[in-house]
Amino acid sequence: MSCGFDGNSDMYGLGIRVGFYLQWYGTIAATWVAKSEVKGMRLSNSFFISATFLALIIQTSMNALRPVEIYIILLLTYGAYYSLVPLYLWRLVTGCNPFWDPSRWSRVKAGRVYSILNFGLLVAETSFQLWFWCTGIHTIPVTTPCRQHGFFFGMVSLTNPLFIAANIAFNVVLLICCFVHMCLGVKAVRPPRWHRKQLRRAEKRQLSKERLLGLQLLQTVFNLIVASLVVVATELTVRWNDINEVNDVSTAGQIIPVVISAGLFAHLFYIYSFKREGDASDPRLPDPRSPNPRPSNPWRPDPIDSFPPIMGAAPAPTHLL
């Protein structure tokens, strides 16, 4: 008995998947080779994710998608948020020391409007994830008697209780973090006393060029690892479930996202090769040409309402915990 089925190429066809991948890696690369293009790429990627997420809600309400298809689309639209996992693990290892937090020293700051919009998208997608793993995975009709599989560093059944519990726990914790972040942002609550002491101590120290570069490289490594894992998870899930009609680029709907994303990627390296930006040094570092090399404020982390975009579009709360 064959367990394969024809997938919805308009939602997660090869062209759409490759478009997501190119935008993720393109924005990560842009932070190092063409910083002036980062904000535009972040906004473009956010629109790409928002449109796909809206289509996911519509298709789910029409019972037009199988659980494994929803899972694949969520990997594309939500996978970037998994970069919060290594980030928070690192914060635990460093004792939540702000002086060792890579998300506070992003190479290109996110604007306030962009941060707010992405925060709303994060909350909306996390809420949908909770519904899917608590209810949808059990109630959405499955048209094949075969078991459907997902990815957790290997093949795992989508209905595996431990897999479902892990996803629910992750999204509950993330929603709690979003709520805490919102309270901090509107100053409804204050950070813990021990954290305020850490901030005051950090304000008295200068950030060296080597430390800043190291933290920025660390954040890039986190982004690349998560992006690569999401790519692998998505492609293996399509393969394990023997989904047909989603692995070719033969229609305008598949070609357009690939061409646009590849064009953005090529544009980055055109800028890098022919239109080198001026001084790419971080403005928070001392200027060695100045008679007074000490910066105006040596402790200038990203503000509390900023979200360093992960893999190009996904925001991450920077000042929780």
C-alpha positions in Angstrom: 0.0 0.0 0.0 1.4 3.4 -1.0 1.4 6.1 1.6 2.2 8.9 -0.7 -0.2 11.7 -1.7 -0.2 14.8 -3.9 0.8 17.9 -1.9 -0.2 21.5 -2.2 2.5 23.0 -4.4 0.9 26.5 -3.9 1.7 26.4 -0.2 5.1 24.6 0.0 6.2 23.7 -3.5 9.9 23.5 -4.2 10.0 27.1 -5.5 8.4 28.5 -2.4 10.7 26.4 -0.1 13.8 27.5 -2.0 12.6 31.1 -1.8 12.4 30.9 1.9 15.9 29.3 2.1 17.5 31.9 -0.1 16.0 34.8 1.9 17.2 33.3 5.2 20.8 32.8 4.1 20.7 36.0 2.1 19.8 38.2 5.1 22.4 36.4 7.3 25.0 37.2 4.7 23.8 40.7 4.2 24.7 41.6 7.8 28.3 41.0 6.9 28.6 42.1 3.2 25.9 44.7 2.7 24.5 46.1 5.9 22.6 48.8 4.1 20.4 46.2 2.5 19.5 44.3 5.7 16.4 46.4 6.7 14.8 46.1 3.3 15.4 42.3 3.2 14.0 41.9 6.7 10.8 43.7 5.8 10.5 41.7 2.5 11.0 38.5 4.3 8.4 39.5 6.9 5.8 40.1 4.2 6.7 36.7 2.7 6.1 35.0 6.0 2.9 37.0 6.8 1.4 36.1 3.4 2.2 32.4 3.8 0.8 32.4 7.3 -2.4 34.1 6.3 -2.8 31.5 3.5 -2.2 28.7 6.1 -5.0 30.0 8.3 -7.4 30.1 5.3 -6.5 26.7 4.1 -6.7 25.2 7.6 -10.2 26.7 8.1 -11.2 25.0 4.9 -9.8 21.6 5.9 -7.7 21.7 2.8 -4.4 20.6 4.4 -3.3 17.4 6.2 -1.5 17.7 9.5 1.9 16.9 8.0 1.3 19.7 5.4 0.5 22.2 8.2 3.7 21.0 10.0 5.8 21.7 6.9 4.4 25.1 6.3 5.0 26.0 10.0 8.6 24.9 9.6 8.9 27.5 6.8 7.0 30.4 8.6 8.0 29.6 12.2 11.2 27.8 12.0 13.3 30.9 12.5 12.0 31.2 16.0 13.8 28.0 16.9 17.0 30.1 17.0 15.7 31.2 20.4 16.7 27.7 21.7 20.5 28.1 21.4 20.2 31.8 22.3 18.5 31.0 25.7 20.7 28.0 26.3 23.7 30.4 25.9 22.1 32.9 28.3 21.7 30.1 30.9 25.4 29.1 30.4 26.5 32.7 30.9 24.3 33.4 33.8 22.1 35.8 31.8 25.1 38.2 31.8 24.2 41.1 29.4 27.8 41.5 28.5 27.9 38.1 26.9 24.5 38.3 25.2 25.0 38.2 21.4 21.4 39.3 20.7 22.2 42.7 22.3 24.9 43.6 19.9 23.3 42.9 16.5 25.2 44.2 13.5 22.1 46.0 12.1 19.5 47.3 14.6 15.9 46.6 13.9 13.6 49.7 13.8 10.8 50.1 16.3 7.9 49.7 13.8 9.5 46.5 12.3 10.1 45.1 15.8 6.5 45.7 16.9 5.1 44.1 13.7 7.3 41.1 14.1 6.4 40.8 17.7 2.8 40.6 16.7 3.6 38.0 14.1 5.5 36.0 16.7 2.6 36.0 19.1 0.1 35.1 16.3 2.2 32.2 15.0 2.9 30.9 18.5 -0.8 30.9 19.3 -1.5 29.0 16.1 1.2 26.5 17.0 -0.3 25.9 20.4 -3.7 25.3 18.8 -2.2 22.9 16.2 -0.3 20.8 18.8 -3.0 20.8 21.4 -6.1 20.3 19.2 -5.4 20.4 15.4 -3.0 17.4 15.3 -5.8 15.2 16.7 -8.9 16.6 14.9 -7.7 17.6 11.4 -8.8 14.8 9.0 -6.1 12.5 7.7 -6.9 10.9 4.3 -4.4 8.2 4.5 -4.1 5.4 7.1 -0.3 5.7 7.0 1.5 7.3 9.9 2.8 10.8 9.2 6.3 11.8 10.2 8.1 14.9 11.4 11.7 15.8 12.4 13.4 15.8 15.7 17.0 15.1 14.8 15.6 12.0 13.1 12.3 10.6 12.0 9.5 10.8 14.5 5.7 10.3 14.3 3.7 13.5 14.3 1.4 11.9 16.9 4.2 10.8 19.2 3.1 12.1 22.7 6.6 13.2 23.6 7.0 15.1 20.4 3.7 16.8 20.9 4.5 17.6 24.5 7.9 19.1 23.5 6.3 21.4 21.0 3.6 22.5 23.4 6.2 23.2 26.1 8.3 25.3 23.7 5.4 27.4 22.6 4.0 27.9 26.1 7.4 29.1 27.3 7.7 31.4 24.3 4.3 32.9 24.9 5.2 33.5 28.6 8.5 35.2 27.4 6.4 37.4 25.0 4.1 38.4 27.9 7.1 39.3 30.1 8.8 41.2 27.3 5.6 43.2 26.7 5.4 44.1 30.4 9.0 45.2 30.4 8.4 47.2 27.2 5.5 49.2 28.7 7.4 49.4 32.1 4.6 47.5 33.9 7.3 45.5 35.6 11.0 45.9 36.3 13.8 43.5 35.7 14.9 41.5 38.7 17.3 43.2 41.1 20.2 40.8 40.2 19.7 41.6 36.6 19.7 45.3 37.1 23.0 44.9 39.0 24.5 43.1 36.1 23.3 45.9 33.8 24.9 48.5 36.0 28.2 46.6 36.1 28.2 46.2 32.3 27.6 49.9 31.8 30.9 50.6 33.6 32.9 48.4 31.2 34.0 49.1 27.7 33.2 46.6 25.0 36.4 45.7 23.1 36.4 45.3 19.3 37.3 41.6 19.7 34.4 41.0 22.1 31.9 42.7 19.9 33.1 40.8 16.8 33.0 37.5 18.7 29.5 38.0 19.9 28.3 39.0 16.4 30.0 35.9 15.0 28.3 33.8 17.7 24.9 35.1 16.7 25.6 34.3 13.1 26.7 30.8 14.0 23.4 30.3 15.9 21.4 31.6 12.8 23.3 29.4 10.4 22.8 26.3 12.5 19.1 26.9 12.9 18.6 27.8 9.3 20.4 24.6 8.1 18.4 22.4 10.6 15.1 23.8 9.4 16.1 23.2 5.7 17.0 19.6 6.5 13.9 19.1 8.6 11.6 20.5 5.8 13.2 18.5 3.0 13.4 15.2 5.0 9.7 15.6 6.0 8.6 16.0 2.4 10.7 12.9 1.5 9.7 10.7 4.5 6.0 11.3 3.8 6.4 10.6 0.1 4.6 13.9 -0.9 4.3 14.2 -4.7 3.8 17.2 -7.0 5.9 19.6 -4.7 9.4 18.9 -6.0 9.5 20.8 -9.3 9.7 24.4 -10.4 7.4 24.4 -13.5 4.8 27.0 -12.8 4.8 30.8 -12.3 3.9 30.4 -8.7 7.1 28.3 -8.1 9.4 30.3 -10.3 8.6 33.8 -9.0 9.7 33.3 -5.4 12.9 31.6 -6.6 13.8 34.4 -9.1 13.0 37.2 -6.6 15.0 35.6 -3.8 17.9 34.7 -6.0 17.9 38.2 -7.4 18.1 39.6 -3.9 21.0 37.2 -3.1 22.9 38.2 -6.2 22.3 41.9 -5.5 24.0 41.5 -2.2 27.2 40.3 -3.7 27.0 42.9 -6.5 27.0 45.5 -3.7 29.9 43.7 -1.9 31.9 43.4 -5.1 31.3 46.8 -6.8 29.9 49.1 -4.2 31.8 48.6 -1.0 30.3 50.4 1.9 32.5 52.9 3.7 33.6 52.2 7.3 31.7 49.1 8.3 32.9 49.3 11.9 30.3 49.3 14.6 29.4 52.8 15.7 29.5 51.6 19.3 33.2 51.1 19.1 35.8 53.8 19.8 37.0 55.6 16.7 40.9 55.2 16.6 41.2 58.4 14.5 39.5 60.5 17.1 41.7 62.5 19.6 39.4 61.0 22.3 39.0 57.3 21.3 36.5 56.6 24.0 33.0 56.2 22.6 30.3 58.5 23.8 28.6 55.6 25.5 30.5 52.3 25.6 27.4 50.4 26.6 24.9 50.8 23.8 23.1 47.4 23.4 20.0 47.2 21.3 17.0 48.7 23.1 14.5 46.6 25.0 11.9 46.8 22.3 14.2 45.6 19.5 14.2 42.1 18.1 17.3 40.8 16.3 15.8 39.1 13.2 16.8 35.5 13.0 17.4 34.0 9.5 16.2 37.2 8.0 12.8 37.7 9.4 12.0 36.2 12.6 12.3 38.3 15.7 13.6 37.2 19.1 12.9 39.0 22.4 16.3 40.4 23.4 15.8 41.5 27.0 13.9 38.7 28.7 15.5 36.9 31.6 
